[in-house]
């Protein structure tokens, strides 16, 4: 058994609007994937695609409307939802490190509180030793952090401190929600390399949530592309990002800045519609922007397909498979 987490047909429905004009938004629709031991699994897509809602469901901040989640420890034993935040469970790193810490509270107090709540150490000396070990993993040390407030650190330092705090419990799974989007470009790679180090040295699994395909390509083993609550393509990161098949993945791939000015403004898709309209759309949610959209794309939900080892949700490839079989 090499799985650490498995989601099966997870759906989350929100009811929005007033009492007289309520409507349903399916923020996550039949999402299924597995995260393996010592793997960095990417969830990528534009803002509002549902990837953060998936993370909140995994962490227990949101209850799924339907579906099943199964968790395992590093030793292969299953754990309950209640144990997810335990010493062998799951921890999280969020987008904005300056919102993670109270500006009026010393940073090291969060470490002491975590160690006390999980009953991981006995006495101040042992606690300082464990804090120093976690901080040195991210390139810092306890003397550099002790007695200092969040405002005394840079964004990159504070994000590394946030990761160190998550490491105190030695989790099996770390969920990183846009962990480099709020830090300077010059230190993004140091944080991304830290995730690779945790995977290789601690055999920790990471769910790396991002809209930045460049860092996702560099750090992820496998990746799932989400659009309006659906996984539209999933497979090995190199295969997905270098040879995208779904039109939406192609759009994301083209949005990465390139040095060639002749290609920079070549776009195959139109202007984005309102997010709410796309969520409420019948059939394929991407049909309004897709250059390959067919009439049935606007009426019917695309099937789940396996094309050369890649998961796809697209009528375009359904038609090609039918032609090959005939």
C-alpha positions as CSV (number, residue, x, y, z in Angstrom):
1,X,0.0,0.0,0.0
2,X,1.6,3.3,-1.1
3,X,-1.4,5.6,-0.7
4,X,-1.6,8.3,1.9
5,X,-4.9,9.9,0.8
6,X,-7.8,8.9,-1.5
7,X,-10.7,11.0,-2.6
8,X,-13.7,9.3,-4.2
9,X,-16.3,11.3,-6.0
10,X,-16.1,14.3,-3.7
11,X,-18.8,16.9,-4.3
12,X,-19.5,20.1,-2.5
13,X,-22.6,22.2,-3.2
14,X,-23.1,25.7,-1.9
15,X,-26.5,27.5,-1.8
16,X,-26.1,31.2,-2.7
17,X,-28.5,34.1,-3.0
18,X,-31.5,35.4,-1.0
19,X,-34.4,33.4,0.3
20,X,-36.5,34.2,-2.8
21,X,-33.8,33.7,-5.4
22,X,-31.5,31.0,-4.1
23,X,-29.4,29.0,-6.5
24,X,-26.9,26.1,-6.2
25,X,-23.2,26.3,-7.1
26,X,-21.4,22.9,-7.4
27,X,-17.9,24.1,-6.3
28,X,-16.5,20.6,-6.4
29,X,-18.0,18.1,-8.7
30,X,-17.2,14.3,-8.5
31,X,-13.5,14.8,-7.8
32,X,-11.4,11.7,-7.4
33,X,-7.7,11.3,-7.0
34,X,-5.1,9.5,-4.8
35,X,-1.9,10.9,-3.2
36,X,0.9,8.4,-2.8
37,X,3.6,8.2,-0.1
38,X,6.6,10.5,-0.8
39,X,4.8,12.2,-3.7
40,X,4.2,15.8,-4.6
41,X,0.7,16.0,-6.1
42,X,-0.3,19.2,-7.8
43,X,-3.8,20.8,-8.0
44,X,-3.7,23.6,-10.6
45,X,-6.1,26.0,-12.1
46,X,-7.2,29.6,-12.2
47,X,-8.7,31.3,-9.1
48,X,-12.2,30.0,-8.4
49,X,-11.7,26.6,-9.9
50,X,-12.4,24.8,-6.7
51,X,-8.9,23.7,-5.7
52,X,-8.9,25.5,-2.3
53,X,-12.3,24.1,-1.5
54,X,-10.9,20.6,-2.1
55,X,-8.1,21.4,0.3
56,X,-10.5,22.7,2.9
57,X,-12.5,19.4,2.6
58,X,-9.4,17.3,3.1
59,X,-8.4,19.4,6.1
60,X,-11.9,19.1,7.6
61,X,-12.8,22.8,7.4
62,X,-15.7,21.9,5.0
63,X,-17.9,18.9,4.9
64,X,-18.4,17.3,1.5
65,X,-22.0,17.1,0.2
66,X,-21.2,13.6,-1.0
67,X,-18.3,11.3,-1.6
68,X,-15.7,9.6,0.5
69,X,-12.2,10.4,1.9
70,X,-9.7,7.8,3.2
71,X,-6.5,8.7,5.1
72,X,-3.5,6.5,5.8
73,X,-0.4,7.0,8.0
74,X,3.1,6.4,6.8
75,X,3.1,2.9,8.3
76,X,0.0,2.0,6.2
77,X,-2.6,2.2,8.9
78,X,-5.8,3.9,8.2
79,X,-6.8,6.9,10.4
80,X,-10.1,8.5,11.0
81,X,-11.1,12.0,10.0
82,X,-10.7,13.0,13.7
83,X,-7.1,12.0,13.6
84,X,-6.2,13.9,10.5
85,X,-4.6,16.8,12.5
86,X,-2.8,14.4,14.8
87,X,0.9,13.7,15.1
88,X,0.8,11.3,12.1
89,X,-1.8,13.2,10.1
90,X,-2.1,16.3,8.0
91,X,-0.8,19.9,8.3
92,X,-1.2,22.9,6.1
93,X,0.7,25.9,4.9
94,X,-1.4,28.8,3.6
95,X,-1.0,31.5,0.9
96,X,-0.3,34.6,3.0
97,X,2.2,34.1,5.8
98,X,1.3,37.5,7.3
99,X,-2.2,36.3,7.9
100,X,-1.0,33.1,9.5
101,X,0.5,34.9,12.5
102,X,-1.0,37.5,14.8
103,X,1.2,40.7,14.4
104,X,1.0,41.3,18.2
105,X,2.2,37.9,19.2
106,X,5.8,36.5,19.1
107,X,6.3,33.9,16.5
108,X,7.9,31.3,18.8
109,X,4.8,31.2,21.0
110,X,3.0,29.5,18.1
111,X,5.6,26.7,18.2
112,X,5.3,26.3,22.0
113,X,1.5,26.2,21.7
114,X,1.6,23.5,19.0
115,X,4.0,21.3,21.0
116,X,1.9,21.7,24.1
117,X,-1.4,21.0,22.4
118,X,-0.1,17.8,20.8
119,X,1.9,16.9,23.9
120,X,5.1,16.4,22.0
121,X,7.6,17.5,24.5
122,X,8.3,17.8,28.2
123,X,9.7,21.0,29.4
124,X,11.0,24.1,27.8
125,X,14.5,22.8,27.0
126,X,13.1,19.8,25.0
127,X,10.6,22.1,23.3
128,X,13.4,24.5,22.2
129,X,15.4,21.6,20.8
130,X,12.5,20.4,18.7
131,X,11.7,23.9,17.5
132,X,15.4,24.4,16.5
133,X,15.4,21.1,14.6
134,X,12.2,22.1,12.6
135,X,13.5,25.6,11.9
136,X,16.9,24.3,10.7
137,X,15.1,22.1,8.2
138,X,13.8,25.3,6.5
139,X,17.2,27.1,6.8
140,X,16.6,29.0,10.1
141,X,17.3,28.4,13.8
142,X,15.6,28.9,17.1
143,X,17.9,31.8,18.2
144,X,16.9,33.7,14.9
145,X,13.2,33.4,15.7
146,X,13.0,33.6,19.5
147,X,11.2,36.6,20.9
148,X,10.6,38.2,17.5
149,X,7.3,39.4,16.0
150,X,6.0,38.6,12.5
151,X,6.8,42.2,11.2
152,X,10.5,41.5,11.9
153,X,10.7,38.9,9.2
154,X,10.4,39.0,5.4
155,X,7.6,37.3,3.6
156,X,9.9,34.4,2.6
157,X,11.2,33.9,6.1
158,X,7.7,34.0,7.5
159,X,6.6,31.4,5.0
160,X,9.5,29.1,5.9
161,X,8.6,29.6,9.6
162,X,5.0,28.6,8.8
163,X,6.4,25.4,7.1
164,X,8.6,24.7,10.1
165,X,5.7,25.0,12.5
166,X,3.8,22.4,10.3
167,X,6.7,20.1,10.6
168,X,6.6,20.0,14.4
169,X,4.1,17.2,14.3
170,X,5.9,15.1,11.7
171,X,2.9,14.9,9.4
172,X,2.4,12.3,6.7
173,X,0.8,14.9,4.4
174,X,1.4,18.6,4.0
175,X,-1.1,20.7,2.1
176,X,0.5,23.8,0.6
177,X,-2.2,26.2,-0.7
178,X,-0.5,28.8,-3.1
179,X,2.6,28.8,-0.8
180,X,4.8,31.0,-3.1
181,X,2.3,33.4,-4.6
182,X,2.8,36.0,-1.9
183,X,6.6,35.9,-1.7
184,X,9.3,37.5,-3.9
185,X,10.2,35.7,-7.1
186,X,13.8,35.5,-5.9
187,X,13.0,33.1,-3.0
188,X,10.2,31.1,-4.6
189,X,12.5,28.4,-5.7
190,X,14.0,28.0,-2.3
191,X,10.6,27.2,-0.9
192,X,9.7,24.9,-3.7
193,X,13.1,23.1,-3.3
194,X,12.2,22.7,0.4
195,X,9.1,20.7,-0.6
196,X,11.3,18.4,-2.7
197,X,13.7,18.0,0.3
198,X,10.8,17.1,2.6
199,X,9.7,14.5,0.1
200,X,13.1,13.0,-0.4
201,X,14.4,13.1,3.2
202,X,11.3,12.6,5.2
203,X,9.2,10.7,2.7
204,X,6.5,13.3,3.2
205,X,3.6,13.7,0.8
206,X,2.7,17.2,-0.4
207,X,-0.5,18.5,-2.1
208,X,0.8,21.6,-3.9
209,X,-2.0,23.9,-4.8
210,X,-1.1,26.6,-7.4
211,X,-2.0,28.5,-10.5
212,X,1.7,28.8,-11.3
213,X,2.4,26.0,-13.8
214,X,6.1,26.8,-13.9
215,X,6.7,25.9,-10.3
216,X,4.2,23.0,-10.6
217,X,6.2,21.5,-13.5
218,X,9.4,21.8,-11.5
219,X,8.2,20.3,-8.2
220,X,5.2,18.0,-8.9
221,X,5.3,14.3,-9.7
222,X,1.7,14.2,-10.8
223,X,-0.8,17.0,-11.4
224,X,-4.6,17.5,-11.7
225,X,-5.9,20.4,-13.7
226,X,-9.2,21.8,-12.3
227,X,-11.8,24.0,-14.0
228,X,-15.1,25.1,-12.3
229,X,-15.1,22.3,-9.8
230,X,-14.1,19.5,-12.2
231,X,-10.8,17.8,-12.8
232,X,-10.4,18.0,-16.6
233,X,-7.0,16.4,-16.9
234,X,-4.7,14.5,-14.6
235,X,-1.5,12.5,-14.9
236,X,2.3,12.8,-14.7
237,X,3.3,16.5,-14.4
238,X,5.7,16.4,-17.4
239,X,3.2,14.7,-19.6
240,X,0.3,17.0,-18.7
241,X,2.3,20.3,-18.9
242,X,4.5,19.6,-21.9
243,X,1.9,17.8,-24.0
244,X,-1.5,19.2,-22.8
245,X,-4.5,17.5,-24.4
246,X,-7.5,19.3,-22.8
247,X,-8.2,22.8,-24.4
248,X,-8.2,24.4,-20.9
249,X,-4.8,22.9,-20.0
250,X,-3.6,24.3,-23.4
251,X,-4.9,27.7,-22.3
252,X,-3.0,27.5,-19.0
253,X,0.1,26.3,-20.7
254,X,0.0,29.3,-23.2
255,X,-0.5,31.7,-20.4
256,X,3.1,31.1,-19.1
257,X,5.2,34.0,-20.3
258,X,7.6,33.2,-23.1
259,X,10.7,35.0,-24.4
260,X,9.5,34.8,-28.0
261,X,7.4,38.0,-28.6
262,X,5.8,36.6,-31.8
263,X,4.1,33.9,-29.7
264,X,3.3,36.0,-26.7
265,X,-0.1,37.2,-27.8
266,X,-1.2,34.2,-29.7
267,X,-4.3,32.9,-27.8
268,X,-6.7,30.2,-29.0
269,X,-9.5,31.0,-26.5
270,X,-11.8,33.9,-26.1
271,X,-12.4,36.3,-23.1
272,X,-13.5,34.6,-19.9
273,X,-17.1,34.7,-19.0
274,X,-18.4,35.5,-15.6
275,X,-17.4,32.8,-13.1
276,X,-20.9,32.3,-11.9
277,X,-22.2,31.7,-15.5
278,X,-19.5,29.1,-16.1
279,X,-20.4,27.2,-12.8
280,X,-24.1,27.2,-13.7
281,X,-23.5,26.2,-17.3
282,X,-25.0,22.8,-18.5
283,X,-22.6,20.4,-20.2
284,X,-18.9,21.3,-20.3
285,X,-18.1,24.2,-18.1
286,X,-15.3,25.3,-20.5
287,X,-17.5,25.3,-23.7
288,X,-18.0,29.1,-23.7
289,X,-14.2,29.6,-24.1
290,X,-13.2,26.4,-25.9
291,X,-12.1,26.8,-29.6
292,X,-13.1,23.2,-30.2
293,X,-16.5,23.3,-28.7
294,X,-19.2,21.2,-30.3
295,X,-23.0,21.5,-29.9
296,X,-23.1,18.6,-27.5
297,X,-20.4,20.2,-25.3
298,X,-23.0,22.8,-24.4
299,X,-25.7,20.2,-23.6
300,X,-24.0,17.1,-22.1
301,X,-21.4,16.5,-19.5
302,X,-18.1,15.2,-21.0
303,X,-17.2,11.6,-20.2
304,X,-14.2,10.5,-18.1
305,X,-11.6,9.1,-20.4
306,X,-8.1,7.5,-20.2
307,X,-5.9,8.6,-23.1
308,X,-2.4,7.3,-23.2
309,X,-2.3,7.0,-19.4
310,X,-3.8,10.5,-18.8
311,X,-7.2,11.2,-17.3
312,X,-9.3,13.5,-19.5
313,X,-12.8,14.9,-19.3
314,X,-13.4,16.1,-22.9
315,X,-15.7,15.2,-25.9
316,X,-12.9,16.0,-28.3
317,X,-11.0,12.9,-27.3
318,X,-14.2,10.9,-26.9
319,X,-14.8,11.4,-30.7
320,X,-11.2,10.5,-31.5
321,X,-11.4,7.3,-29.5
322,X,-14.7,6.3,-31.2
323,X,-13.1,6.8,-34.7
324,X,-10.1,4.7,-33.7
325,X,-12.3,1.8,-32.4
326,X,-14.4,1.8,-35.5
